[in-house]
Amino acid sequence: MAPDSGLLLCAPLALLLLAMAPDSASPAAASEGACLQYTNKTCEECLKNVSCLWCSSNKKCMDYPVKNLFPPRSLCELSSARWGVCWVNFEALIITMSVVGGVILVALCICCYCCCRKKKSKKPDKEDEKAAREREQRRVRQEERRAEMKSRHDEIRKKYGLFKEENPYAKFEN
């Protein structure tokens, strides 16, 4: 995997974070270069303005480089860069989102595989169809043999007078 491929995986998340970040209420903070006034202060103060980026290595507050998805290393290392909240750095965010994205992709692949296997097992194959036809043919032949044997036995019973009448009490009627 190329070193920048992890950055590409996190691009949608960074855009989502940019879209969900609350806007700053003060017009002075929204103007260009307003983030520089928070340099050498705290991360929380700097990140009250969503257009600011905090670099914890040099305690510098700067405008977020909106041309780039992630701040360039010349501006601030990813492990030191903070945006939105102070407790998440971009490096951890990239790694976490890559792992979560990979797990989701693997889970989707497994689900697709299981669904395909389930559909395949529901559809009877040629061997199952052949076995079902043979079973039905055997059952029909068995029924025919059974009916033939019953008629043969009935003929023999009639011949020797052993045939049972429909109503066993018919002989005792007056």
NORVEN-V892680 format. One record per residue. N is the residue number from 0. RES is the residue in three letters. SS is DSSP state (alpha for helix, beta for strand, coil for the rest). OMEGA is omega in radians with two decimals (none if undefined). D_FIRST is the distance of its C-alpha to the first C-alpha in Angstrom with 1 decimal. Layout:
BEGIN
N_RES_SS_OMEGA_D_FIRST ; N_RES_SS_OMEGA_D_FIRST
END
This chain:
BEGIN
0_MET_coil_3.14_0.0 ; 1_ALA_coil_-3.10_3.8 ; 2_PRO_coil_-3.12_6.5 ; 3_ASP_coil_-3.11_8.3 ; 4_SER_alpha_3.06_6.5 ; 5_GLY_alpha_3.10_8.3 ; 6_LEU_alpha_-3.14_11.2 ; 7_LEU_alpha_3.13_11.4 ; 8_LEU_alpha_-3.08_11.7 ; 9_CYS_coil_-3.11_14.5 ; 10_ALA_alpha_3.13_16.4 ; 11_PRO_alpha_-3.13_18.8 ; 12_LEU_alpha_-3.14_19.6 ; 13_ALA_alpha_3.10_20.5 ; 14_LEU_alpha_3.10_22.7 ; 15_LEU_alpha_3.11_24.3 ; 16_LEU_alpha_3.11_25.1 ; 17_LEU_alpha_-3.11_26.6 ; 18_ALA_alpha_-3.05_28.7 ; 19_MET_alpha_-3.07_29.9 ; 20_ALA_coil_3.14_30.8 ; 21_PRO_coil_3.13_34.6 ; 22_ASP_coil_3.12_36.3 ; 23_SER_coil_-3.07_38.3 ; 24_ALA_coil_-3.05_42.0 ; 25_SER_coil_3.14_43.3 ; 26_PRO_alpha_3.13_43.5 ; 27_ALA_alpha_-3.13_43.2 ; 28_ALA_alpha_-3.11_39.8 ; 29_ALA_alpha_-3.11_38.5 ; 30_SER_coil_-3.10_39.5 ; 31_GLU_coil_3.11_37.2 ; 32_GLY_coil_-3.12_37.0 ; 33_ALA_alpha_-3.10_38.5 ; 34_CYS_alpha_-3.10_35.6 ; 35_LEU_alpha_-3.14_36.7 ; 36_GLN_alpha_3.14_39.8 ; 37_TYR_alpha_3.11_37.8 ; 38_THR_coil_-3.10_36.4 ; 39_ASN_coil_2.99_37.5 ; 40_LYS_coil_-3.11_38.3 ; 41_THR_coil_3.11_36.4 ; 42_CYS_alpha_-3.11_33.1 ; 43_GLU_alpha_3.12_35.0 ; 44_GLU_alpha_-3.13_37.4 ; 45_CYS_alpha_-3.02_34.7 ; 46_LEU_coil_2.99_32.7 ; 47_LYS_coil_3.05_35.8 ; 48_ASN_coil_-3.05_35.1 ; 49_VAL_coil_3.12_31.9 ; 50_SER_coil_-3.11_31.4 ; 51_CYS_beta_3.08_31.0 ; 52_LEU_beta_-3.14_28.1 ; 53_TRP_beta_3.08_28.9 ; 54_CYS_beta_-3.03_27.4 ; 55_SER_coil_-3.12_28.5 ; 56_SER_coil_3.14_28.1 ; 57_ASN_coil_3.10_30.8 ; 58_LYS_coil_-3.08_32.5 ; 59_LYS_beta_3.08_32.2 ; 60_CYS_beta_-3.08_32.5 ; 61_MET_beta_3.07_31.3 ; 62_ASP_beta_3.11_30.9 ; 63_TYR_coil_3.14_27.5 ; 64_PRO_coil_-3.03_25.9 ; 65_VAL_coil_3.08_26.0 ; 66_LYS_coil_-3.11_24.7 ; 67_ASN_coil_3.08_21.2 ; 68_LEU_coil_3.09_19.5 ; 69_PHE_coil_-3.13_18.7 ; 70_PRO_coil_3.13_21.0 ; 71_PRO_coil_-3.11_20.1 ; 72_ARG_coil_3.13_20.0 ; 73_SER_coil_3.12_23.3 ; 74_LEU_coil_-3.14_24.9 ; 75_CYS_coil_3.09_23.6 ; 76_GLU_coil_-3.13_20.7 ; 77_LEU_coil_-3.13_18.6 ; 78_SER_coil_3.14_19.9 ; 79_SER_coil_-3.06_23.4 ; 80_ALA_beta_3.10_23.3 ; 81_ARG_beta_3.08_25.3 ; 82_TRP_coil_-3.14_26.2 ; 83_GLY_coil_3.10_28.3 ; 84_VAL_coil_-3.06_28.8 ; 85_CYS_coil_-3.02_29.0 ; 86_TRP_coil_3.11_27.4 ; 87_VAL_coil_3.04_23.9 ; 88_ASN_beta_-3.05_21.7 ; 89_PHE_alpha_-3.13_18.8 ; 90_GLU_alpha_3.11_16.3 ; 91_ALA_alpha_3.12_17.6 ; 92_LEU_alpha_3.13_17.6 ; 93_ILE_alpha_-3.12_14.0 ; 94_ILE_alpha_-3.11_13.1 ; 95_THR_alpha_-3.11_15.9 ; 96_MET_alpha_3.07_15.3 ; 97_SER_alpha_3.13_11.7 ; 98_VAL_alpha_3.14_13.3 ; 99_VAL_alpha_3.10_16.3 ; 100_GLY_alpha_3.11_14.6 ; 101_GLY_alpha_3.12_12.8 ; 102_VAL_alpha_3.12_16.2 ; 103_ILE_alpha_3.11_18.0 ; 104_LEU_alpha_3.12_16.0 ; 105_VAL_alpha_3.12_16.6 ; 106_ALA_alpha_3.10_20.2 ; 107_LEU_alpha_3.12_20.7 ; 108_CYS_alpha_3.12_19.6 ; 109_ILE_alpha_3.12_22.0 ; 110_CYS_alpha_3.11_24.7 ; 111_CYS_alpha_3.13_24.5 ; 112_TYR_alpha_-3.13_24.7 ; 113_CYS_alpha_3.13_27.7 ; 114_CYS_alpha_3.13_29.4 ; 115_CYS_alpha_3.12_29.2 ; 116_ARG_alpha_-3.14_30.5 ; 117_LYS_alpha_3.12_33.3 ; 118_LYS_alpha_-3.13_34.4 ; 119_LYS_alpha_-3.11_34.4 ; 120_SER_alpha_3.11_36.6 ; 121_LYS_alpha_-3.09_39.0 ; 122_LYS_coil_-3.12_39.7 ; 123_PRO_coil_3.12_42.3 ; 124_ASP_coil_-3.05_41.6 ; 125_LYS_alpha_-3.13_44.3 ; 126_GLU_alpha_3.12_45.2 ; 127_ASP_alpha_3.12_45.8 ; 128_GLU_alpha_3.13_47.9 ; 129_LYS_alpha_3.13_49.9 ; 130_ALA_alpha_3.13_50.6 ; 131_ALA_alpha_3.10_51.7 ; 132_ARG_alpha_3.13_54.1 ; 133_GLU_alpha_3.12_55.5 ; 134_ARG_alpha_3.13_56.1 ; 135_GLU_alpha_3.11_57.9 ; 136_GLN_alpha_3.09_60.0 ; 137_ARG_alpha_-3.14_61.0 ; 138_ARG_alpha_3.12_61.9 ; 139_VAL_alpha_3.11_64.1 ; 140_ARG_alpha_3.12_65.9 ; 141_GLN_alpha_3.12_66.5 ; 142_GLU_alpha_3.11_68.1 ; 143_GLU_alpha_3.12_70.3 ; 144_ARG_alpha_-3.14_71.4 ; 145_ARG_alpha_3.12_72.1 ; 146_ALA_alpha_3.13_74.3 ; 147_GLU_alpha_3.13_76.0 ; 148_MET_alpha_-3.14_76.8 ; 149_LYS_alpha_3.13_78.1 ; 150_SER_alpha_3.10_80.5 ; 151_ARG_alpha_3.14_81.7 ; 152_HIS_alpha_3.10_82.4 ; 153_ASP_alpha_3.11_84.2 ; 154_GLU_alpha_-3.14_86.4 ; 155_ILE_alpha_3.13_87.3 ; 156_ARG_alpha_3.11_88.2 ; 157_LYS_alpha_-3.11_90.4 ; 158_LYS_alpha_-3.10_92.1 ; 159_TYR_coil_3.08_93.1 ; 160_GLY_coil_-3.14_93.7 ; 161_LEU_coil_-3.07_90.8 ; 162_PHE_coil_-3.14_89.0 ; 163_LYS_coil_3.12_88.5 ; 164_GLU_coil_-3.14_89.7 ; 165_GLU_coil_-3.11_87.6 ; 166_ASN_coil_-3.09_90.0 ; 167_PRO_coil_-3.13_91.2 ; 168_TYR_coil_-3.11_94.1 ; 169_ALA_alpha_-3.12_95.5 ; 170_LYS_alpha_-3.04_98.2 ; 171_PHE_alpha_3.12_99.6 ; 172_GLU_coil_-3.14_100.2 ; 173_ASN_coil_none_103.9
END
